[in-house]
Amino acid sequence: MSVALQGSLLDQVDDVGLRPLAGAVQRTTLSHGAWIDARPGWVTGSDELFTRLALGGSAGVEWRGERRVMWETEVDTPRLLRFYAEHEQLPDPVLTQAREQLSAYYRPELHEPFRTAGMCLYRDGRDSVAWHGDRFGRGNSQDTMVAIVSIGAPRALLLRPNGGGAGRTIRRVIGHGDLLVMGGSCQRTWEHAVPKTAKPVGPRISIQFRPRGVR
């Protein structure tokens, strides 16, 4: 697969790595016990990491398309996907390091490690994900966390309380190595989406780390 990414001028480093979390994470408190944390530019060399993961096949992630039923019609999911179960090896060592660092940093609140990694490849502005919460499994009834690492071109992530409401949507643009963590009751009492856009945007990969039993 070939995807063209316009690199960030702020991320022109060869080594892929992680910056510290302690003292750099900014928390925003939402309603109903929900919150989001942000750590801009957590992954260094994120454009290089994007290239590694986007190649596909034996050199990167085995991206897969899916078909889903919507309004009684089967349609293509508007993004490519790959889910890594907790016993699968992640496709790049820095992702294993990221999961370990997140587990250590959030253990006092989460009380368990992050286990799985879901990945989405948004090829251009036509790819998207509709409003939803990660409520399959324990996320439907318990507070939990979902940590999103965004590499590639920035895209808007929208959040709103369940049911929406005028003026209540929060917009965060993330990409080029940014980290965003949704915690507390966020998956149960809020929903999030990556909308389509008519603006020319490059490809983006979203990596979602979750605890066991949360999808």
Steps between C-alpha positions, in 0.01 A plus 500: 500500500623850419394802704662841472565694820618860512735500798493744788773766513487467880582129494808480281693244706619158391463312828155378595446529874281631780519820699422495875141491622556625854456876523388530136148350500218756510162389636163646406208409727173432317155429644362189674840383622666500157836655415758517221878529522721645226872468442590678173796359308549199724652287221819637345577402143130431453516549124757220479275282716208576270704385200592174675142417593334613177708279272283196559581133458810352661664844527220662697140456609273254319220750439154358441179639364171400660136489396224608737123519482357852524132572444451147365777548242849348514766766443879531520633637828647843412852424630740206514540304822724264695440380856781351710380276781693505826719201414590620148831669431458865406643599160763742634706502822407861578134397527592243763693771684203734471264243649742435788545870576127563491439204730757629750380861490128422538524201736411709811163583336438207267632229737584275205716513186399584148480171309379536142568732208247587234619685190313704241643640177316806372620528140356845429215730603238253376595250770330553834340343807147587614394607849552216749639395837720196560222319687546138400602307808580670830495848351120478494470491878836596654736795490800424281759664275575506129835652399526624141834565330457691174771500234491641150293795387296676772127432509224635720373276781161615625351420841153574633275382783265216409213645301699801385365850543577834339831650606607195701743341251871507581743501207858381531735483200755222550778361283881477460553306822235652728349300787139534618358287781129471576434394859253476782146455370589640156408185304161472673391863534669660198551399138769585248543512122745580219282671239551504126649819358501654154831671573811341348657296781767235501481151651489437874544195722320478833632250756260427787634329811234342725486283813376143483132461415447850356419557130 
